[in-house]
Amino acid sequence: MLLTTIGKSVLIAVGASFGLFRGLRARGGVTEKSAELDVVKARLDALNLAVARLSDQAEQFHTRLENTVTREDLSQTLDRVFGRVESEVDARFEHQTRSVEALRLMVGQTDELLQKVLDGLESIANDRNLVETRH
């Protein structure tokens, strides 16, 4: 789009120059009118300068365009970053889940062991009471 704008500007500048030369030729020739020729040259220089500025602006625009981040680039980068974070969080939750399950198992085993100890103490107490009642 920008290149077509520059192309159109060059075409306009060339057309304007051609029109100026043609107009001067119709008035009696370019060689006789040196003052008018100087004006035309000055206008051509101004047009060339304007086209050069447009060309520089186009180059700057293309440079900025090449350095811009597209939505797709941003999306891929975010997916990569958050994908890592998500997998790390999932790994932590998995580890915590395994830890909780191990703790539940240990609490269950502790309850069973405590129950056996209490049953054993109760059995000993019953045996003592039985021995004492016999004596």
C-alpha positions in Angstrom: 0.0 0.0 0.0 2.8 2.4 0.9 4.8 1.4 -2.2 1.8 2.2 -4.4 1.5 5.6 -2.7 5.2 6.3 -3.5 4.7 5.1 -7.0 1.7 7.4 -7.4 3.7 10.3 -6.0 6.5 9.7 -8.5 4.0 9.5 -11.3 2.5 12.8 -10.2 5.9 14.5 -10.0 6.9 13.2 -13.5 3.5 14.4 -14.9 3.8 17.8 -13.3 7.4 18.1 -14.7 6.2 17.1 -18.1 3.4 19.6 -18.0 5.7 22.4 -16.9 8.1 21.6 -19.7 5.3 21.4 -22.3 3.9 24.7 -21.1 7.3 26.4 -21.4 7.8 24.9 -24.8 4.5 26.3 -26.0 5.5 29.8 -24.8 8.5 30.1 -26.9 10.9 27.3 -25.9 12.8 26.3 -22.9 16.2 27.8 -24.0 14.9 31.3 -24.2 13.2 31.3 -20.8 16.0 30.6 -18.4 14.2 32.3 -15.5 11.2 30.1 -16.0 13.5 27.1 -16.4 15.1 27.9 -13.0 11.6 27.9 -11.4 10.8 24.6 -13.0 14.1 23.1 -11.8 13.4 24.4 -8.3 9.9 22.8 -8.4 11.4 19.6 -9.6 14.0 19.6 -6.8 11.1 20.2 -4.3 9.2 17.3 -5.8 12.2 15.1 -5.7 12.8 16.0 -2.1 9.2 15.2 -1.3 9.5 11.9 -3.0 12.7 11.2 -1.2 11.0 12.0 2.1 8.2 9.6 1.2 10.7 6.9 0.4 12.4 7.4 3.8 9.1 7.3 5.6 8.2 4.1 3.7 11.5 2.5 4.8 10.9 3.6 8.4 7.4 2.1 8.2 8.7 -1.2 6.9 11.3 -1.3 9.6 8.7 -0.7 12.3 6.4 -3.3 10.6 9.1 -5.9 10.7 9.7 -5.3 14.4 6.1 -5.4 15.5 4.7 -8.4 17.3 1.7 -10.1 15.7 -1.2 -11.6 17.6 -0.1 -15.0 16.6 3.4 -14.4 18.0 2.0 -13.1 21.2 -0.4 -16.0 21.5 2.3 -18.5 21.0 4.6 -16.9 23.5 1.8 -16.7 26.1 0.9 -20.3 25.4 4.6 -21.3 26.0 5.0 -19.3 29.2 1.6 -20.2 30.7 2.0 -23.8 29.5 5.1 -24.1 31.6 3.5 -22.4 34.6 0.4 -24.7 34.2 2.5 -27.9 34.0 4.5 -26.7 37.1 1.3 -26.1 39.0 -0.1 -29.5 37.9 3.1 -31.2 39.1 2.9 -29.4 42.5 -0.8 -30.4 42.9 0.1 -34.0 42.0 2.9 -34.0 44.6 0.6 -32.5 47.2 -2.1 -35.1 46.4 0.4 -37.9 46.8 1.5 -36.4 50.1 -2.0 -36.1 51.4 -2.7 -39.7 50.4 0.5 -40.9 52.2 -0.6 -38.9 55.3 -4.1 -40.5 55.2 -2.5 -43.9 54.9 -0.2 -43.2 57.9 -3.1 -41.8 60.0 -5.1 -45.0 59.2 -2.2 -47.2 60.2 -1.7 -45.1 63.3 -5.4 -45.5 64.2 -5.2 -49.3 63.7 -2.0 -49.5 65.8 -3.6 -47.3 68.5 -6.7 -49.5 68.5 -4.5 -52.6 68.9 -2.6 -51.0 71.8 -5.9 -50.1 73.4 -7.3 -53.6 72.9 -4.1 -55.0 74.3 -4.2 -52.7 77.4 -7.9 -53.6 77.8 -7.1 -57.3 77.6 -4.3 -56.9 80.2 -6.6 -55.0 82.4 -9.3 -57.7 82.1 -6.7 -60.4 82.8 -5.6 -58.6 86.0 -9.2 -58.2 87.1 -9.7 -61.8 86.4 -6.6 -62.8 88.4 -7.6 -60.5 91.3 -11.1 -61.8 91.5 -9.8 -65.4 91.7 -7.6 -64.6 94.6 
